[in-house]
Amino acid sequence: MTMNMPLAHALTVSALLLVPAAVNAATPSELRAGALKVLAPIPDKMPGAENDTPARVKLGRELFFEKKLSANNTQSCNSCHAVDQNRGGVDNEPTSPGAFGKRGGRNSPTVLNAGFHVAQFWDGRAKTLEDQAKGPVLNPGEMAMPSEAAVIEKLKAEKKYVGAFKKAFPGESDPITYDNFAKAVGAFERTLRTHDRFDDFLKGDDKALTAAELKGLDTYLSIGCTTCHTGPLLGGNDYKKLGILNAYENTSDKGRIEVTKEDYDEFVFKVPSLRNIALTAPYFHDGTQKTLEETVQKMAWLQLGKKLTADETRDLSAFLRALSDKKRAVVAAK
């Protein structure tokens, strides 16, 4: 971030105090115009996708599901970030168990659309998908591989990977490297772009959202949600303190301060994307919020100092459920 953080925090609080009155838009087109001032459809491609090849994406998909990348051959990337069977890119656990059963300290964020984020992990410690892919494999509490060399040894022992890496990285004399492993996984993850009914609405389809969802969008725009949740992903593009106006009770995780060592980053986390939020329960960095409705109420109180009415909670939740990828929403509804 380029802005001085204490100043940015002060401006955030000021913005909350100047939340506009309800839009009460008469037509979908008026609501769309208001939404497009701060929100946007998901772009067609993630940054960097122009350099990905079909061979690299195919290899990355195989590696994403490869359990041999864990110390005891029980865990893959998909174990915590499940995308098979049209799932939401998470394991729907409060925190995830590692290869040897020990749970991590934070909720696993969705990998869907992750390549659009400002950085990876709740604290933003990895700048790219490739940086993120390298971490869990060597983390003792996650996939628990002892070293990069051990990972390469396992991959070279698999005949299918010898050929696949050559196709994905032509011209390299020894293509099976840890960097190339991460590049391939990143290439696959850049294909995990979603498309929902809200995208259709933003692009001009007046009938894409129901009356209840439109009412929820109106509420979303008017009560202050866009102070943090903006852009194509409705989040994922900034860092904010959890508990701007009312303190969050769980203070064991200090957030981004562990990365930056700056006092102003205490209890600061990357703002989650709200795309596919209905598919990724439980919520918050600690996985303590079980339902979408209780999470909406909690966030309004912590960040806006507002106690939502039952109608506001219902309407906002309806709108947020419209942010689910079309294919995955069908699976979730079964």
TORKOL-4160 file (C-alpha; in steps of 0.2 Angstrom, whole numbers, padded with zeros to 4 digits, m for minus):
334
<pt num="1" X="0000" Y="0000" Z="0000"/>
<pt num="2" X="0006" Y="0017" Z="m0004"/>
<pt num="3" X="m0004" Y="0027" Z="0009"/>
<pt num="4" X="0003" Y="0030" Z="0026"/>
<pt num="5" X="m0007" Y="0017" Z="0036"/>
<pt num="6" X="m0012" Y="0027" Z="0051"/>
<pt num="7" X="m0019" Y="0040" Z="0039"/>
<pt num="8" X="m0027" Y="0027" Z="0029"/>
<pt num="9" X="m0036" Y="0020" Z="0045"/>
<pt num="10" X="m0042" Y="0038" Z="0049"/>
<pt num="11" X="m0049" Y="0040" Z="0032"/>
<pt num="12" X="m0058" Y="0023" Z="0033"/>
<pt num="13" X="m0066" Y="0028" Z="0049"/>
<pt num="14" X="m0071" Y="0045" Z="0041"/>
<pt num="15" X="m0078" Y="0036" Z="0026"/>
<pt num="16" X="m0089" Y="0026" Z="0037"/>
<pt num="17" X="m0096" Y="0041" Z="0046"/>
<pt num="18" X="m0101" Y="0048" Z="0029"/>
<pt num="19" X="m0110" Y="0033" Z="0022"/>
<pt num="20" X="m0123" Y="0039" Z="0010"/>
<pt num="21" X="m0142" Y="0037" Z="0013"/>
<pt num="22" X="m0150" Y="0021" Z="0005"/>
<pt num="23" X="m0150" Y="0021" Z="m0013"/>
<pt num="24" X="m0168" Y="0015" Z="m0015"/>
<pt num="25" X="m0166" Y="0014" Z="m0033"/>
<pt num="26" X="m0182" Y="0013" Z="m0044"/>
<pt num="27" X="m0174" Y="0002" Z="m0057"/>
<pt num="28" X="m0161" Y="m0011" Z="m0060"/>
<pt num="29" X="m0152" Y="0001" Z="m0072"/>
<pt num="30" X="m0150" Y="0014" Z="m0058"/>
<pt num="31" X="m0144" Y="0001" Z="m0046"/>
<pt num="32" X="m0131" Y="m0005" Z="m0059"/>
<pt num="33" X="m0125" Y="0013" Z="m0062"/>
<pt num="34" X="m0122" Y="0015" Z="m0043"/>
<pt num="35" X="m0113" Y="m0002" Z="m0042"/>
<pt num="36" X="m0102" Y="0001" Z="m0057"/>
<pt num="37" X="m0094" Y="0016" Z="m0048"/>
<pt num="38" X="m0086" Y="0004" Z="m0035"/>
<pt num="39" X="m0088" Y="m0014" Z="m0042"/>
<pt num="40" X="m0085" Y="m0022" Z="m0059"/>
<pt num="41" X="m0087" Y="m0039" Z="m0068"/>
<pt num="42" X="m0073" Y="m0051" Z="m0066"/>
<pt num="43" X="m0060" Y="m0049" Z="m0080"/>
<pt num="44" X="m0059" Y="m0062" Z="m0094"/>
<pt num="45" X="m0041" Y="m0067" Z="m0089"/>
<pt num="46" X="m0030" Y="m0066" Z="m0073"/>
<pt num="47" X="m0014" Y="m0057" Z="m0074"/>
<pt num="48" X="0000" Y="m0068" Z="m0081"/>
<pt num="49" X="m0012" Y="m0080" Z="m0090"/>
<pt num="50" X="m0006" Y="m0073" Z="m0107"/>
<pt num="51" X="0011" Y="m0083" Z="m0103"/>
<pt num="52" X="0003" Y="m0099" Z="m0099"/>
<pt num="53" X="0003" Y="m0114" Z="m0111"/>
<pt num="54" X="m0009" Y="m0128" Z="m0112"/>
<pt num="55" X="0005" Y="m0140" Z="m0107"/>
<pt num="56" X="0009" Y="m0130" Z="m0092"/>
<pt num="57" X="m0009" Y="m0129" Z="m0086"/>
<pt num="58" X="m0011" Y="m0147" Z="m0088"/>
<pt num="59" X="0004" Y="m0151" Z="m0078"/>
<pt num="60" X="m0001" Y="m0138" Z="m0065"/>
<pt num="61" X="m0018" Y="m0147" Z="m0063"/>
<pt num="62" X="m0010" Y="m0164" Z="m0060"/>
<pt num="63" X="0002" Y="m0156" Z="m0047"/>
<pt num="64" X="m0012" Y="m0148" Z="m0039"/>
<pt num="65" X="m0020" Y="m0165" Z="m0035"/>
<pt num="66" X="m0004" Y="m0174" Z="m0032"/>
<pt num="67" X="m0004" Y="m0181" Z="m0014"/>
<pt num="68" X="0014" Y="m0187" Z="m0016"/>
<pt num="69" X="0019" Y="m0169" Z="m0014"/>
<pt num="70" X="0016" Y="m0172" Z="0005"/>
<pt num="71" X="0028" Y="m0181" Z="0017"/>
<pt num="72" X="0016" Y="m0196" Z="0019"/>
<pt num="73" X="0007" Y="m0196" Z="0002"/>
<pt num="74" X="m0010" Y="m0190" Z="0010"/>
<pt num="75" X="m0011" Y="m0172" Z="0006"/>
<pt num="76" X="m0012" Y="m0162" Z="m0010"/>
<pt num="77" X="m0016" Y="m0144" Z="m0014"/>
<pt num="78" X="m0034" Y="m0149" Z="m0017"/>
<pt num="79" X="m0035" Y="m0156" Z="0001"/>
<pt num="80" X="m0037" Y="m0138" Z="0008"/>
<pt num="81" X="m0042" Y="m0129" Z="m0008"/>
<pt num="82" X="m0055" Y="m0141" Z="m0016"/>
<pt num="83" X="m0060" Y="m0137" Z="m0033"/>
<pt num="84" X="m0065" Y="m0155" Z="m0039"/>
<pt num="85" X="m0083" Y="m0159" Z="m0041"/>
<pt num="86" X="m0087" Y="m0140" Z="m0043"/>
<pt num="87" X="m0083" Y="m0136" Z="m0025"/>
<pt num="88" X="m0079" Y="m0119" Z="m0019"/>
<pt num="89" X="m0060" Y="m0119" Z="m0018"/>
<pt num="90" X="m0059" Y="m0123" Z="0001"/>
<pt num="91" X="m0062" Y="m0138" Z="0012"/>
<pt num="92" X="m0076" Y="m0130" Z="0022"/>
<pt num="93" X="m0066" Y="m0133" Z="0038"/>
<pt num="94" X="m0063" Y="m0120" Z="0052"/>
<pt num="95" X="m0045" Y="m0123" Z="0050"/>
<pt num="96" X="m0037" Y="m0137" Z="0039"/>
<pt num="97" X="m0028" Y="m0153" Z="0045"/>
<pt num="98" X="m0010" Y="m0156" Z="0039"/>
<pt num="99" X="m0002" Y="m0172" Z="0033"/>
<pt num="100" X="0000" Y="m0178" Z="0051"/>
<pt num="101" X="m0017" Y="m0172" Z="0057"/>
<pt num="102" X="m0011" Y="m0156" Z="0066"/>
<pt num="103" X="m0023" Y="m0141" Z="0061"/>
<pt num="104" X="m0016" Y="m0124" Z="0055"/>
<pt num="105" X="m0020" Y="m0108" Z="0064"/>
<pt num="106" X="m0030" Y="m0100" Z="0050"/>
<pt num="107" X="m0045" Y="m0104" Z="0039"/>
<pt num="108" X="m0040" Y="m0109" Z="0021"/>
<pt num="109" X="m0045" Y="m0096" Z="0009"/>
<pt num="110" X="m0053" Y="m0100" Z="m0008"/>
<pt num="111" X="m0041" Y="m0103" Z="m0023"/>
<pt num="112" X="m0055" Y="m0097" Z="m0035"/>
<pt num="113" X="m0050" Y="m0081" Z="m0043"/>
<pt num="114" X="m0035" Y="m0080" Z="m0032"/>
<pt num="115" X="m0024" Y="m0074" Z="m0046"/>
<pt num="116" X="m0034" Y="m0057" Z="m0046"/>
<pt num="117" X="m0029" Y="m0054" Z="m0027"/>
<pt num="118" X="m0017" Y="m0041" Z="m0022"/>
<pt num="119" X="m0007" Y="m0055" Z="m0013"/>
<pt num="120" X="m0009" Y="m0072" Z="m0006"/>
<pt num="121" X="m0013" Y="m0078" Z="0012"/>
<pt num="122" X="m0023" Y="m0069" Z="0025"/>
<pt num="123" X="m0008" Y="m0058" Z="0029"/>
<pt num="124" X="m0002" Y="m0055" Z="0011"/>
<pt num="125" X="0015" Y="m0063" Z="0014"/>
<pt num="126" X="0016" Y="m0071" Z="m0003"/>
<pt num="127" X="0015" Y="m0059" Z="m0018"/>
<pt num="128" X="0011" Y="m0071" Z="m0032"/>
<pt num="129" X="0002" Y="m0088" Z="m0034"/>
<pt num="130" X="0019" Y="m0096" Z="m0037"/>
<pt num="131" X="0025" Y="m0089" Z="m0021"/>
<pt num="132" X="0010" Y="m0096" Z="m0012"/>
<pt num="133" X="0012" Y="m0113" Z="m0020"/>
<pt num="134" X="0029" Y="m0116" Z="m0013"/>
<pt num="135" X="0024" Y="m0112" Z="0005"/>
<pt num="136" X="0012" Y="m0126" Z="0011"/>
<pt num="137" X="0022" Y="m0140" Z="0003"/>
<pt num="138" X="0037" Y="m0137" Z="0014"/>
<pt num="139" X="0027" Y="m0131" Z="0029"/>
<pt num="140" X="0029" Y="m0144" Z="0043"/>
<pt num="141" X="0011" Y="m0142" Z="0049"/>
<pt num="142" X="0004" Y="m0144" Z="0031"/>
<pt num="143" X="0011" Y="m0155" Z="0018"/>
<pt num="144" X="0027" Y="m0157" Z="0028"/>
<pt num="145" X="0040" Y="m0161" Z="0014"/>
<pt num="146" X="0057" Y="m0159" Z="0022"/>
<pt num="147" X="0065" Y="m0149" Z="0008"/>
<pt num="148" X="0064" Y="m0143" Z="m0010"/>
<pt num="149" X="0076" Y="m0157" Z="m0015"/>
<pt num="150" X="0065" Y="m0170" Z="m0008"/>
<pt num="151" X="0050" Y="m0163" Z="m0018"/>
<pt num="152" X="0061" Y="m0164" Z="m0034"/>
<pt num="153" X="0066" Y="m0182" Z="m0030"/>
<pt num="154" X="0048" Y="m0188" Z="m0029"/>
<pt num="155" X="0043" Y="m0179" Z="m0045"/>
<pt num="156" X="0058" Y="m0186" Z="m0054"/>
<pt num="157" X="0053" Y="m0204" Z="m0048"/>
<pt num="158" X="0037" Y="m0202" Z="m0058"/>
<pt num="159" X="0039" Y="m0206" Z="m0076"/>
<pt num="160" X="0023" Y="m0196" Z="m0081"/>
<pt num="161" X="0031" Y="m0180" Z="m0073"/>
<pt num="162" X="0047" Y="m0182" Z="m0082"/>
<pt num="163" X="0038" Y="m0180" Z="m0099"/>
<pt num="164" X="0026" Y="m0168" Z="m0093"/>
<pt num="165" X="0039" Y="m0155" Z="m0087"/>
<pt num="166" X="0048" Y="m0157" Z="m0103"/>
<pt num="167" X="0032" Y="m0152" Z="m0113"/>
<pt num="168" X="0028" Y="m0138" Z="m0101"/>
<pt num="169" X="0046" Y="m0131" Z="m0100"/>
<pt num="170" X="0053" Y="m0134" Z="m0117"/>
<pt num="171" X="0071" Y="m0130" Z="m0120"/>
<pt num="172" X="0076" Y="m0133" Z="m0102"/>
<pt num="173" X="0089" Y="m0146" Z="m0099"/>
<pt num="174" X="0083" Y="m0150" Z="m0082"/>
<pt num="175" X="0065" Y="m0144" Z="m0081"/>
<pt num="176" X="0060" Y="m0152" Z="m0065"/>
<pt num="177" X="0064" Y="m0139" Z="m0053"/>
<pt num="178" X="0054" Y="m0132" Z="m0038"/>
<pt num="179" X="0052" Y="m0115" Z="m0047"/>
<pt num="180" X="0044" Y="m0124" Z="m0062"/>
<pt num="181" X="0033" Y="m0134" Z="m0050"/>
<pt num="182" X="0026" Y="m0117" Z="m0043"/>
<pt num="183" X="0025" Y="m0110" Z="m0061"/>
<pt num="184" X="0014" Y="m0124" Z="m0067"/>
<pt num="185" X="0003" Y="m0124" Z="m0052"/>
<pt num="186" X="0001" Y="m0105" Z="m0054"/>
<pt num="187" X="m0004" Y="m0108" Z="m0072"/>
<pt num="188" X="m0018" Y="m0120" Z="m0067"/>
<pt num="189" X="m0024" Y="m0109" Z="m0054"/>
<pt num="190" X="m0025" Y="m0094" Z="m0066"/>
<pt num="191" X="m0039" Y="m0105" Z="m0075"/>
<pt num="192" X="m0050" Y="m0105" Z="m0059"/>
<pt num="193" X="m0059" Y="m0089" Z="m0064"/>
<pt num="194" X="m0078" Y="m0089" Z="m0060"/>
<pt num="195" X="m0093" Y="m0081" Z="m0068"/>
<pt num="196" X="m0109" Y="m0078" Z="m0058"/>
<pt num="197" X="m0126" Y="m0069" Z="m0061"/>
<pt num="198" X="m0120" Y="m0053" Z="m0053"/>
<pt num="199" X="m0107" Y="m0052" Z="m0068"/>
<pt num="200" X="m0122" Y="m0054" Z="m0080"/>
<pt num="201" X="m0131" Y="m0040" Z="m0071"/>
<pt num="202" X="m0116" Y="m0028" Z="m0071"/>
<pt num="203" X="m0115" Y="m0032" Z="m0090"/>
<pt num="204" X="m0133" Y="m0026" Z="m0093"/>
<pt num="205" X="m0145" Y="m0041" Z="m0089"/>
<pt num="206" X="m0159" Y="m0033" Z="m0079"/>
<pt num="207" X="m0166" Y="m0050" Z="m0075"/>
<pt num="208" X="m0150" Y="m0058" Z="m0069"/>
<pt num="209" X="m0154" Y="m0055" Z="m0051"/>
<pt num="210" X="m0170" Y="m0058" Z="m0041"/>
<pt num="211" X="m0180" Y="m0044" Z="m0032"/>
<pt num="212" X="m0173" Y="m0049" Z="m0016"/>
<pt num="213" X="m0155" Y="m0049" Z="m0023"/>
<pt num="214" X="m0157" Y="m0032" Z="m0030"/>
<pt num="215" X="m0164" Y="m0026" Z="m0013"/>
<pt num="216" X="m0148" Y="m0034" Z="m0005"/>
<pt num="217" X="m0137" Y="m0025" Z="m0018"/>
<pt num="218" X="m0146" Y="m0009" Z="m0013"/>
<pt num="219" X="m0142" Y="m0012" Z="0005"/>
<pt num="220" X="m0124" Y="m0017" Z="0001"/>
<pt num="221" X="m0121" Y="0000" Z="m0008"/>
<pt num="222" X="m0129" Y="0011" Z="0005"/>
<pt num="223" X="m0123" Y="0005" Z="0022"/>
<pt num="224" X="m0105" Y="0005" Z="0019"/>
<pt num="225" X="m0100" Y="m0012" Z="0013"/>
<pt num="226" X="m0090" Y="m0004" Z="m0001"/>
<pt num="227" X="m0078" Y="0004" Z="0011"/>
<pt num="228" X="m0069" Y="m0012" Z="0010"/>
<pt num="229" X="m0077" Y="m0024" Z="m0002"/>
<pt num="230" X="m0074" Y="m0016" Z="m0019"/>
<pt num="231" X="m0067" Y="m0020" Z="m0037"/>
<pt num="232" X="m0071" Y="m0035" Z="m0047"/>
<pt num="233" X="m0069" Y="m0047" Z="m0033"/>
<pt num="234" X="m0079" Y="m0036" Z="m0020"/>
<pt num="235" X="m0063" Y="m0037" Z="m0010"/>
<pt num="236" X="m0046" Y="m0046" Z="m0011"/>
<pt num="237" X="m0037" Y="m0029" Z="m0016"/>
<pt num="238" X="m0033" Y="m0021" Z="0000"/>
<pt num="239" X="m0029" Y="m0024" Z="0019"/>
<pt num="240" X="m0040" Y="m0018" Z="0033"/>
<pt num="241" X="m0041" Y="m0020" Z="0052"/>
<pt num="242" X="m0053" Y="m0032" Z="0058"/>
<pt num="243" X="m0063" Y="m0022" Z="0071"/>
<pt num="244" X="m0062" Y="m0005" Z="0065"/>
<pt num="245" X="m0076" Y="0002" Z="0075"/>
<pt num="246" X="m0079" Y="m0012" Z="0087"/>
<pt num="247" X="m0065" Y="m0024" Z="0093"/>
<pt num="248" X="m0065" Y="m0042" Z="0088"/>
<pt num="249" X="m0065" Y="m0053" Z="0103"/>
<pt num="250" X="m0052" Y="m0066" Z="0097"/>
<pt num="251" X="m0035" Y="m0057" Z="0098"/>
<pt num="252" X="m0024" Y="m0072" Z="0098"/>
<pt num="253" X="m0020" Y="m0069" Z="0079"/>
<pt num="254" X="m0011" Y="m0052" Z="0077"/>
<pt num="255" X="m0013" Y="m0053" Z="0058"/>
<pt num="256" X="m0002" Y="m0044" Z="0046"/>
<pt num="257" X="0010" Y="m0036" Z="0059"/>
<pt num="258" X="0018" Y="m0053" Z="0059"/>
<pt num="259" X="0024" Y="m0050" Z="0042"/>
<pt num="260" X="0027" Y="m0031" Z="0041"/>
<pt num="261" X="0032" Y="m0029" Z="0060"/>
<pt num="262" X="0023" Y="m0012" Z="0059"/>
<pt num="263" X="0012" Y="m0008" Z="0074"/>
<pt num="264" X="m0002" Y="m0001" Z="0063"/>
<pt num="265" X="m0004" Y="m0018" Z="0055"/>
<pt num="266" X="m0009" Y="m0027" Z="0071"/>
<pt num="267" X="m0026" Y="m0036" Z="0068"/>
<pt num="268" X="m0025" Y="m0031" Z="0049"/>
<pt num="269" X="m0029" Y="m0044" Z="0037"/>
<pt num="270" X="m0032" Y="m0045" Z="0018"/>
<pt num="271" X="m0050" Y="m0040" Z="0014"/>
<pt num="272" X="m0058" Y="m0057" Z="0008"/>
<pt num="273" X="m0066" Y="m0057" Z="m0009"/>
<pt num="274" X="m0085" Y="m0059" Z="m0008"/>
<pt num="275" X="m0086" Y="m0069" Z="m0024"/>
<pt num="276" X="m0092" Y="m0087" Z="m0020"/>
<pt num="277" X="m0093" Y="m0082" Z="m0002"/>
<pt num="278" X="m0109" Y="m0093" Z="0000"/>
<pt num="279" X="m0098" Y="m0108" Z="m0005"/>
<pt num="280" X="m0084" Y="m0106" Z="0007"/>
<pt num="281" X="m0091" Y="m0107" Z="0025"/>
<pt num="282" X="m0085" Y="m0106" Z="0039"/>
<pt num="283" X="m0079" Y="m0088" Z="0039"/>
<pt num="284" X="m0066" Y="m0076" Z="0046"/>
<pt num="285" X="m0047" Y="m0079" Z="0047"/>
<pt num="286" X="m0050" Y="m0091" Z="0061"/>
<pt num="287" X="m0065" Y="m0100" Z="0054"/>
<pt num="288" X="m0076" Y="m0096" Z="0069"/>
<pt num="289" X="m0092" Y="m0089" Z="0060"/>
<pt num="290" X="m0102" Y="m0103" Z="0054"/>
<pt num="291" X="m0116" Y="m0096" Z="0043"/>
<pt num="292" X="m0117" Y="m0082" Z="0030"/>
<pt num="293" X="m0130" Y="m0073" Z="0040"/>
<pt num="294" X="m0121" Y="m0072" Z="0057"/>
<pt num="295" X="m0105" Y="m0067" Z="0047"/>
<pt num="296" X="m0114" Y="m0052" Z="0039"/>
<pt num="297" X="m0121" Y="m0047" Z="0056"/>
<pt num="298" X="m0104" Y="m0048" Z="0064"/>
<pt num="299" X="m0095" Y="m0039" Z="0050"/>
<pt num="300" X="m0107" Y="m0024" Z="0050"/>
<pt num="301" X="m0105" Y="m0022" Z="0069"/>
<pt num="302" X="m0086" Y="m0024" Z="0069"/>
<pt num="303" X="m0082" Y="m0013" Z="0054"/>
<pt num="304" X="m0097" Y="m0001" Z="0052"/>
<pt num="305" X="m0103" Y="m0001" Z="0070"/>
<pt num="306" X="m0120" Y="m0005" Z="0064"/>
<pt num="307" X="m0133" Y="m0018" Z="0070"/>
<pt num="308" X="m0142" Y="m0025" Z="0055"/>
<pt num="309" X="m0161" Y="m0028" Z="0056"/>
<pt num="310" X="m0167" Y="m0045" Z="0051"/>
<pt num="311" X="m0173" Y="m0038" Z="0034"/>
<pt num="312" X="m0156" Y="m0031" Z="0031"/>
<pt num="313" X="m0147" Y="m0047" Z="0035"/>
<pt num="314" X="m0159" Y="m0057" Z="0024"/>
<pt num="315" X="m0157" Y="m0045" Z="0009"/>
<pt num="316" X="m0138" Y="m0044" Z="0010"/>
<pt num="317" X="m0136" Y="m0063" Z="0012"/>
<pt num="318" X="m0148" Y="m0065" Z="m0003"/>
<pt num="319" X="m0136" Y="m0054" Z="m0013"/>
<pt num="320" X="m0121" Y="m0062" Z="m0008"/>
<pt num="321" X="m0127" Y="m0079" Z="m0013"/>
<pt num="322" X="m0129" Y="m0072" Z="m0030"/>
<pt num="323" X="m0110" Y="m0071" Z="m0031"/>
<pt num="324" X="m0108" Y="m0089" Z="m0033"/>
<pt num="325" X="m0101" Y="m0096" Z="m0049"/>
<pt num="326" X="m0115" Y="m0103" Z="m0059"/>
<pt num="327" X="m0109" Y="m0121" Z="m0060"/>
<pt num="328" X="m0104" Y="m0122" Z="m0042"/>
<pt num="329" X="m0120" Y="m0114" Z="m0036"/>
<pt num="330" X="m0130" Y="m0128" Z="m0044"/>
<pt num="331" X="m0120" Y="m0141" Z="m0035"/>
<pt num="332" X="m0121" Y="m0131" Z="m0019"/>
<pt num="333" X="m0140" Y="m0131" Z="m0020"/>
<pt num="334" X="m0142" Y="m0150" Z="m0022"/>
